[in-house]
């Protein structure tokens, strides 16, 4: 065994576990474990990706200018205040790398995205968990958790795996209540699924210590390409760009993302169908005695009477070729996170849960 030791905190990081994709011996598997868009990416994004492949021998541009310009135009933002990354995960990593280190604390909420803790430890900082209340981010708990060592606060909004979210007033209160030298990161991976929500743009514009992150992986169906971005004050973006690899995104990635943003009709279709099918799934499970909080995302968090019941239901669903996500690692052992799939998938889930409740195999 090697005597070479990693930096302190690295071995405390548990390996990230992605959503399952296969069930041994089962064909026609429906994957509802990773919150992917069941309709796939825009056909225009696929074509742009293919076309860009003709120039794979060329290095991509280093400043992501066309993509930042398109994001800015789509959302009404200053492109100079946008940074692009390999998924929003990479922007999260940049933030921890640049603003947290040994002796510092990084706050995240009880049911928040697991990458916050991983990125904090990778930077040598101490991740600190603060409680949520009834599967909702508790602003007062966050404020109470801030110490003189706090450097970053991560808030997933809408939440994953809870699906719940903070409103504008709570976001403003949080931003106004923390010290000016503490960065509040609003992770808006699912922001597009919440009607009327700007993902935190207005809060970022009022508070120079607030950062917003977004992704192309969910609504835009580009999870396989890993494209994300962040929006913040120019001085923060300048700092993050100093650690960003010069060629972290390829031209095919950027071309697909630009085309996806520009195909507004396809985006509207995906949003409308997700909202319709989310209601179908949530209502269908509620009628079977499996409730869920109102979801502002492309998944629901189905609640069971106990961890044993949740796991038993998951086993039955797997036997029917339906893959959902156990979320005990997020502090919700009595729940299953279920992606909103296409209509056939949603109805298969409802029928599977009905069979479980009826004691059928």
C-alpha positions, 0 to 999 in steps of 0.5 A: 500500500502506498505511503503517499497521503492525500490532503486532510479531509479527502478521505472523509469524502464518500464517493458520489453515487449516481442514479441506477440505470439497470436492473439485472434480468429485467428488460424495458427498464424505466430510469426515473432516478436521475431527474433527466428530461424524458423527452431528451434534448431539443432536436436543434441541440442534437443537430448543433452538436453533430455539426460542431463535431466536424471541427473536433481537431480545433481547440474551443474558445476559452472565454465561452463568449457566444454561450455567455452572450446567448445566456445573457440575452435569454435571461436579461443578464450581463454576459460579463457577470456569467461564468460557464462550467462543466455542469454547475458542479464545477462552478460550485467547486470553483467557489469552494476552491477560491473562497474556502480552505482550512479553518473555514466553514461551508454551510449547507442545509440538511437535505441539500445537494451532496456535492456541497459537502464534497467540494468543501472537503476537497478545498480543506474546509469544514462542511457544516449542516444546518437543519431544515423544517418539514423538508423546507430550507429554514432561513432562521436556522441558516442565519443561526448557523453562521459563525466567524469561520463561515465563508460560503452558504449553499442553498438548493432552491428549488430543493433536491431531493425535496422539491420544495422552495423558498420564496422571494421574501425568504431569499431576500431576508437570508441575503440581507441577514448574513455578513457581507463577507459570506457568500450565499450560493443559490443553486437553481438547477431546477429553477426553470420548473418553478413558474415565475421564479428568476432563479435568484437573479434579483437577489444577486443584483441587489447583494454583491455577496450572492451567487446564482448557479444554473444547469443545462442538465435538467430542463434542457436535457443535456445532462450527458454533456455537463454544461452549467453556469453561474451569475454573480458580481464581476469581481467574484466572476473574475476570481472564479475565472482565475482557477477555471481551466482555459478549455473546460467546455468543448465547442460541441457542448457550447453549440448544443447549449446555445441551440437548446436555449434558442429553441423556445418552443421545445422548452415550452413543450417540456415545461408544459408536459412536466407540469401536467405529468407531475400532477398526474404522478403526485395525485395518483400516488396520493390516492394510494396513500403516498403523499408528497409536498408540492414540487417545484421541480421535475420530480416528486418526493414520495413519502412512506410510513417508514424506511422499511416500507419505502425500501420494500416499495422500491424493491417491488418497483425494481422488479417491474423495471422501474428505477427510482432513487432512495434518499436515505443519504439525504436524511430522508430514509422513508422517502423515494425520489421519483423523476417525472417521466413521460406519461407511460412511465408515470402510469407504470409507477402508479400501477407499481405502487398500487400493486405494492400496496395491494401486496402483489408481486 
